[in-house]
């Protein structure tokens, strides 16, 4: 039992969990996460919107995206591999930023659950495990801004 506590403490601050309620059914929210054309409309924080998204939505399929800085034009490439896909209910994939040499950096796992609640969707987003609590906090800011953009898009539909 003590080892479990040590493992949990070792992960403290390095696991990101965000819950949101979207005013749209789970199938529509899931589609926003799985259709590259729709992802281009909301993916990325306000100051780093996506300029490119591709996705091979199947277990083992790859996804790739580029976020562009509105201030500097800096391009942040990242991608991963789909691990689990349950349409309208769950999406799980790896996530890694490209390093300067073009190889993937630290790989984290993103797991998203979509639960229907009276015509709305409770989304539970988890990304783990980050190298540092600071890296986790930076992703928290970025994802929250990204999900604000998704909420605005869904409100227009």
Backbone bond lengths (Angstrom), bond angles and torsions (degrees), N, CA, C in turn:
res aa  C-N    CA-C-N  psi(-1)  N-CA   C-N-CA  omega(-1)  CA-C   N-CA-C  phi
1 X - - - 1.450 - - 1.525 111.52 -
2 X 1.309 117.18 -38.98 1.461 120.33 -179.37 1.517 111.07 -61.87
3 X 1.346 116.80 -36.68 1.456 119.39 179.55 1.526 110.71 -64.05
4 X 1.305 118.22 -38.28 1.462 121.71 177.30 1.517 110.15 -59.93
5 X 1.327 117.27 -43.28 1.465 120.88 178.59 1.520 110.97 -62.92
6 X 1.324 117.20 -39.89 1.462 121.02 178.80 1.529 109.55 -63.62
7 X 1.341 116.86 -44.25 1.460 120.51 179.18 1.522 110.85 -62.40
8 X 1.322 116.99 -41.38 1.465 119.87 179.37 1.522 109.99 -64.86
9 X 1.330 117.91 -41.45 1.461 121.08 179.43 1.518 111.17 -67.20
10 X 1.323 117.72 -34.16 1.460 121.45 178.69 1.529 110.67 -64.25
11 X 1.331 117.33 -28.27 1.466 121.76 -179.95 1.519 112.52 -90.07
12 X 1.328 117.58 -6.84 1.469 120.98 -175.71 1.521 110.79 -54.70
13 X 1.325 115.13 127.59 1.455 121.23 178.10 1.509 114.47 79.08
14 X 1.333 117.94 1.41 1.465 120.41 -177.50 1.519 112.82 -116.28
15 X 1.333 116.45 9.50 1.466 122.61 175.83 1.526 107.28 -120.38
16 X 1.308 116.14 123.73 1.456 122.16 -177.80 1.526 109.61 -99.98
17 X 1.330 116.50 125.16 1.459 121.40 174.60 1.520 108.57 -127.88
18 X 1.329 115.72 127.77 1.471 122.08 178.71 1.523 107.07 -130.17
19 X 1.316 116.78 131.69 1.462 120.19 172.05 1.518 108.33 -116.64
20 X 1.312 114.61 141.72 1.463 122.03 178.95 1.518 108.59 -142.72
21 X 1.315 116.30 148.55 1.456 121.27 169.86 1.522 107.34 -109.77
22 X 1.331 115.72 122.06 1.453 122.00 178.66 1.518 108.72 -105.42
23 X 1.312 116.58 140.35 1.456 122.28 -179.17 1.533 109.87 -84.04
24 X 1.334 114.58 62.51 1.462 122.24 -179.98 1.528 106.80 -161.24
25 X 1.331 117.53 152.93 1.470 119.84 179.44 1.533 111.27 -69.49
26 X 1.344 117.07 156.06 1.464 121.15 -178.01 1.526 114.40 -53.68
27 X 1.331 118.13 -38.02 1.463 119.61 -178.93 1.525 111.19 -61.62
28 X 1.327 117.18 -38.72 1.459 121.18 -179.97 1.529 111.50 -70.78
29 X 1.327 117.15 -40.51 1.463 120.63 179.08 1.530 109.45 -67.94
30 X 1.322 117.01 -43.67 1.460 120.42 176.93 1.527 110.27 -58.04
31 X 1.324 117.15 -43.57 1.463 121.59 179.56 1.526 110.96 -60.28
32 X 1.320 117.31 -36.98 1.461 120.65 178.45 1.529 111.30 -64.05
33 X 1.322 117.19 -28.67 1.464 122.70 178.25 1.523 112.98 -86.19
34 X 1.318 118.16 -15.56 1.463 119.98 -171.56 1.527 114.41 -115.61
35 X 1.315 118.50 -13.08 1.468 122.13 -179.44 1.534 108.56 -101.88
36 X 1.351 118.17 112.62 1.462 120.67 -177.11 1.532 114.19 -54.43
37 X 1.329 117.58 -36.67 1.471 120.00 179.49 1.527 110.93 -63.85
38 X 1.319 116.32 -39.32 1.473 120.33 178.53 1.526 110.48 -73.70
39 X 1.334 116.42 -37.47 1.464 120.20 -179.86 1.528 111.15 -60.82
40 X 1.312 116.68 -35.05 1.476 120.20 178.25 1.530 111.91 -59.88
41 X 1.321 117.21 -23.74 1.458 121.37 -177.52 1.522 113.88 -81.53
42 X 1.343 117.71 -14.86 1.460 118.50 -176.11 1.528 115.01 -141.31
43 X 1.321 118.46 -16.50 1.459 120.47 -174.32 1.522 111.26 -67.84
44 X 1.304 115.76 134.28 1.458 122.77 178.09 1.510 111.57 101.58
45 X 1.330 115.89 149.91 1.462 120.31 176.24 1.530 110.42 -62.93
46 X 1.321 116.29 163.46 1.476 120.68 -178.68 1.525 112.97 -52.27
47 X 1.330 117.07 -39.74 1.462 119.99 -176.74 1.538 112.99 -90.09
48 X 1.338 117.12 1.04 1.464 123.00 176.90 1.530 110.38 -140.35
49 X 1.319 119.27 60.69 1.473 119.88 -178.65 1.530 111.34 -68.70
50 X 1.318 115.11 151.99 1.464 120.63 179.11 1.524 110.66 -68.30
51 X 1.334 115.17 139.50 1.468 121.33 174.42 1.523 110.86 -112.73
52 X 1.336 115.98 -11.16 1.461 120.52 -177.87 1.525 107.95 -152.66
53 X 1.339 116.50 134.59 1.468 121.95 174.09 1.524 107.89 -146.17
54 X 1.323 115.88 131.35 1.459 121.12 170.47 1.519 107.37 -134.02
55 X 1.326 116.30 147.28 1.458 120.16 -178.09 1.522 110.43 -152.10
56 X 1.314 114.98 130.04 1.458 122.68 173.11 1.529 105.45 -105.95
57 X 1.334 115.80 85.97 1.464 122.44 -169.93 1.529 111.41 -74.56
58 X 1.324 114.22 84.15 1.460 123.07 173.57 1.523 106.10 -158.92
59 X 1.319 116.66 153.55 1.455 119.34 178.17 1.524 108.23 -59.60
60 X 1.331 116.04 125.71 1.459 121.72 -175.34 1.516 113.28 92.18
61 X 1.345 117.10 -11.89 1.458 121.37 177.83 1.516 110.82 -74.68
62 X 1.315 116.44 153.72 1.464 121.42 -178.49 1.518 111.10 -101.20
63 X 1.331 114.94 152.75 1.460 122.25 171.90 1.524 107.07 -128.06
64 X 1.322 116.04 155.44 1.468 121.46 -179.93 1.520 108.19 -152.56
65 X 1.326 115.93 144.40 1.465 120.43 179.63 1.522 109.86 -149.59
66 X 1.319 114.88 159.15 1.460 121.66 175.36 1.523 108.58 -130.37
67 X 1.329 116.29 130.41 1.456 122.39 174.87 1.523 107.52 -105.99
68 X 1.333 116.65 136.11 1.465 121.79 -178.12 1.514 110.74 -113.50
69 X 1.329 115.90 126.86 1.461 120.69 176.49 1.522 110.27 -66.37
70 X 1.327 116.50 127.79 1.461 120.86 176.66 1.524 110.71 -69.35
71 X 1.326 118.02 -28.73 1.464 121.90 -176.57 1.524 112.72 -83.53
72 X 1.331 117.45 -45.70 1.465 120.28 -171.23 1.521 114.68 -113.00
73 X 1.337 117.42 -15.40 1.457 120.16 -175.44 1.523 113.14 83.30
74 X 1.340 116.77 0.09 1.462 121.06 177.76 1.529 109.78 -55.03
75 X 1.330 116.08 140.20 1.459 121.61 179.65 1.524 109.14 -110.01
76 X 1.318 115.77 127.54 1.461 121.72 179.20 1.527 108.80 -113.89
77 X 1.329 115.97 103.15 1.457 121.84 -179.94 1.520 109.62 -89.46
78 X 1.320 116.14 143.47 1.459 121.67 177.60 1.520 108.65 -157.40
79 X 1.325 115.29 164.86 1.456 119.13 -179.60 1.507 111.07 -174.54
80 X 1.331 114.30 -171.50 1.450 119.58 -178.90 1.513 111.17 177.30
81 X 1.334 114.10 -162.61 1.461 122.40 -175.62 1.521 108.55 -130.89
82 X 1.329 115.90 136.25 1.467 120.54 177.06 1.530 109.91 -72.14
83 X 1.336 115.71 133.34 1.467 121.69 -179.35 1.529 112.44 -107.53
84 X 1.342 117.16 -43.10 1.469 121.76 179.60 1.518 108.56 -139.65
85 X 1.333 115.32 138.71 1.461 121.19 178.30 1.524 107.82 -139.27
86 X 1.318 115.93 117.31 1.460 122.05 173.04 1.530 104.69 -127.06
87 X 1.333 118.09 98.83 1.460 121.17 -173.51 1.535 112.80 -48.36
88 X 1.332 114.28 129.69 1.455 121.18 178.28 1.511 114.89 77.44
89 X 1.344 117.53 -5.01 1.461 119.90 -174.45 1.526 114.94 -128.02
90 X 1.338 117.60 -42.13 1.467 119.05 -173.58 1.518 111.27 -154.24
91 X 1.324 114.12 144.75 1.457 121.80 176.33 1.524 107.07 -142.14
92 X 1.320 116.19 130.27 1.457 121.06 -179.47 1.525 108.25 -136.07
93 X 1.339 116.27 132.28 1.462 120.30 -178.75 1.516 110.73 -155.30
94 X 1.333 115.21 159.26 1.457 119.47 174.28 1.522 108.45 -83.24
95 X 1.336 115.46 158.37 1.466 122.74 -178.01 1.518 107.52 -141.16
96 X 1.333 116.69 128.04 1.463 121.28 175.03 1.519 109.70 -148.74
97 X 1.338 116.15 134.31 1.465 121.82 172.76 1.517 108.18 -75.93
98 X 1.334 117.60 144.23 1.453 120.75 172.97 1.519 108.71 -71.95
99 X 1.323 116.63 140.13 1.458 121.49 173.52 1.523 108.67 -86.30
100 X 1.325 117.05 173.78 1.466 120.98 -178.36 1.522 112.48 -57.36
101 X 1.339 117.90 -32.62 1.470 120.25 -179.09 1.525 112.49 -84.38
102 X 1.357 116.75 4.26 1.458 121.25 176.69 1.519 114.88 89.30
103 X 1.331 117.76 -6.27 1.464 120.00 177.90 1.527 109.19 -86.69
104 X 1.339 116.72 155.39 1.470 119.14 179.67 1.529 111.63 -67.63
105 X 1.329 115.08 144.72 1.455 121.41 174.59 1.520 110.15 -87.15
106 X 1.321 116.05 -151.95 1.459 121.65 179.67 1.526 110.25 -54.80
107 X 1.317 116.17 129.42 1.458 121.15 179.14 1.529 109.64 -94.70
108 X 1.319 115.42 128.36 1.461 121.27 173.90 1.529 107.86 -115.49
109 X 1.325 115.85 166.99 1.454 120.85 178.09 1.521 108.96 -112.62
110 X 1.317 116.48 127.65 1.455 123.13 176.22 1.527 107.12 -104.00
111 X 1.325 115.49 129.32 1.456 121.34 178.34 1.531 107.27 -130.10
112 X 1.344 116.51 120.83 1.462 121.40 -176.16 1.517 108.96 -122.89
113 X 1.330 116.03 127.32 1.462 122.16 175.55 1.521 108.93 -111.86
114 X 1.322 115.81 138.08 1.453 123.32 179.54 1.522 107.80 -117.98
115 X 1.322 117.18 115.89 1.468 121.54 -176.90 1.524 109.82 -120.63
116 X 1.333 116.23 124.41 1.450 121.00 178.97 1.515 112.13 -69.41
117 X 1.336 115.32 137.35 1.463 121.74 177.15 1.524 108.64 -144.07
118 X 1.345 116.25 93.72 1.469 121.87 177.58 1.522 112.85 53.56
119 X 1.309 116.91 49.77 1.459 121.81 178.07 1.519 114.06 84.20
120 X 1.313 116.73 -5.26 1.462 121.46 177.40 1.521 108.93 -108.56
121 X 1.330 116.02 176.52 1.460 120.62 179.60 1.515 110.19 -126.54
122 X 1.322 115.54 125.41 1.464 121.44 168.31 1.520 105.78 -90.59
123 X 1.337 115.70 113.20 1.457 121.24 178.02 1.524 107.55 -100.86
124 X 1.324 115.49 128.77 1.458 120.84 171.98 1.520 106.69 -115.41
125 X 1.322 114.87 116.04 1.461 123.42 -176.19 1.523 107.91 -110.45
126 X 1.329 116.50 128.97 1.460 119.47 175.88 1.522 109.02 -133.82
127 X 1.332 115.81 135.13 1.457 121.61 176.51 1.523 107.32 -130.30
128 X 1.336 115.91 130.91 1.461 119.43 -178.42 1.531 109.79 -156.74
129 X 1.216 118.94 160.65 1.445 129.46 -8.44 1.505 106.44 -111.78
130 X 1.323 116.78 133.88 1.454 123.09 -178.25 1.523 110.94 -81.46
131 X 1.330 116.35 159.17 1.468 121.55 176.87 1.518 111.45 -65.46
132 X 1.342 115.35 -41.21 1.461 119.55 -174.13 1.525 110.13 -138.32
133 X 1.337 117.34 156.74 1.464 119.76 173.76 1.535 111.82 -60.51
134 X 1.335 117.52 -31.88 1.467 120.85 179.61 1.527 111.28 -65.36
135 X 1.334 116.28 -40.85 1.464 120.51 177.28 1.532 109.60 -64.29
136 X 1.322 116.42 -40.87 1.468 121.47 177.74 1.529 109.97 -61.18
137 X 1.334 117.20 -45.00 1.466 121.06 179.60 1.521 111.74 -63.12
138 X 1.331 117.63 -38.14 1.460 120.99 177.47 1.525 111.13 -62.90
139 X 1.315 116.99 -41.05 1.461 120.28 176.84 1.527 111.09 -67.91
140 X 1.330 117.20 -35.16 1.471 120.10 177.39 1.532 109.93 -58.43
141 X 1.329 116.83 -46.42 1.470 120.91 178.05 1.518 110.85 -60.45
142 X 1.329 116.13 -48.53 1.458 120.70 -177.39 1.517 112.91 -63.45
143 X 1.332 116.56 -45.52 1.462 119.14 -179.56 1.521 111.26 -67.28
144 X 1.324 118.45 -39.23 1.471 119.06 179.44 1.523 111.35 -62.79
145 X 1.330 117.31 -40.51 1.461 120.11 175.80 1.529 110.46 -64.18
146 X 1.322 115.98 -40.48 1.462 121.42 178.19 1.530 110.91 -62.06
147 X 1.331 116.15 -44.85 1.468 119.53 -178.97 1.526 111.57 -70.09
148 X 1.337 118.24 -27.07 1.470 120.72 172.18 1.528 109.11 -61.79
149 X 1.328 116.57 -42.87 1.468 121.11 179.00 1.530 110.77 -64.96
150 X 1.343 116.89 -40.01 1.468 120.43 177.63 1.519 110.34 -63.06
151 X 1.312 116.98 -43.23 1.469 121.26 178.88 1.528 111.31 -58.12
152 X 1.332 116.39 -41.81 1.468 121.22 178.24 1.524 111.05 -64.72
153 X 1.323 117.10 -41.93 1.465 120.90 179.01 1.527 110.59 -63.31
154 X 1.323 116.70 -46.71 1.471 120.14 -179.41 1.520 111.40 -62.87
155 X 1.332 118.02 -33.72 1.468 121.77 179.50 1.528 111.03 -66.71
156 X 1.338 117.86 -26.26 1.456 121.86 -179.84 1.532 111.62 -80.35
157 X 1.324 116.86 -18.12 1.474 119.73 -174.01 1.504 112.54 -89.38
